[in-house]
Amino acid sequence: MTCEFEINDGAYLLGAITPAQRAEFERHLAGCPQCRESVAQLAVLPGLLSWLVKEDVPTDESRRKFIAGEIANLVAVGLRA
């Protein structure tokens, strides 16, 4: 079963939601083990993203694919650590 809030986990961790959305998501987390688990698994993401060096990120249209790949690699490394 999926949760309507599941798309907010990464944005929540990265601080990319409004204060009102954050408060709503935090209230939701109190009663949703699925979202709590997702947030716990992604908790390493902000620290891992700091490993990216701005010069490593291309400015052309391949940027989105590059960033997605780097995030996936960093999360995989973080989850194995």
N, C-alpha and C positions, 0 to 999 in steps of 0.2 A: 504494500500500500504506500502511496506517495502522500506527502504532506504539502499543502498549499504554500507553506513557508520555506520549503526546502531550498528555493533559489536564493534566499536571503543569507545563507550561512557565510559564504565567502565575503559578501559585501559587508556583513556585520563585523567580521574579523578585520577587514581592511579599513573600517571606519567610513565606508562609502554609502551610508544611508543617513537619512535625516535623524535628528534627535527623537522625533516622534516615532519614526519607524524603528529606531533602536529600542525604545521603551516597549513598543508593541511586540517586537521580536523577543525581547528578554522576558516579557510576561508569558509569551508562548513557550519559550524554552522550559519554563518551570513545569509544564505539563506534557512535553513532547520528548520522549526518550530518543526518538529517531533524529530529531534536530540536535539534541544535546550530543549524541554520538557523532553526528556529522561535524559539528563545531569542534569537538574534541579532536577529531581526525585532521581537521584543517588548521588547527591552532598553530602549527609550525609554519604556516604559509607566510605570514608577515616577516618573520625572521629570515626565511629562505629567500624571499624576494629581495632582501637587502644584499644578497650575494650578487645580484645582477649589476653590472657596471653599465652606466648610461652609454658609453661608447660601444658596447657590445650589441646594442639594439639598433637594427637598421631603420632608416627613415622611409624606405619605400613600402610598397603594398605588402611585402612579405613580413612586415613587422608583426601583424597579428598572429600569424602562424609561428613565427619565431618565439614570441612571448608565450604562447600556449604551450609550445614544446618545452621551453625552459621551465615553466611552472610545473608541468607534468614531471619533468626530470627531477626538479628540486623536491617536489612532494614525495616522489618515489624514494629518493635518497633519505629524506627526513623520516618517512614511515619505517624504513629499514633500520634507522639509527636507534 
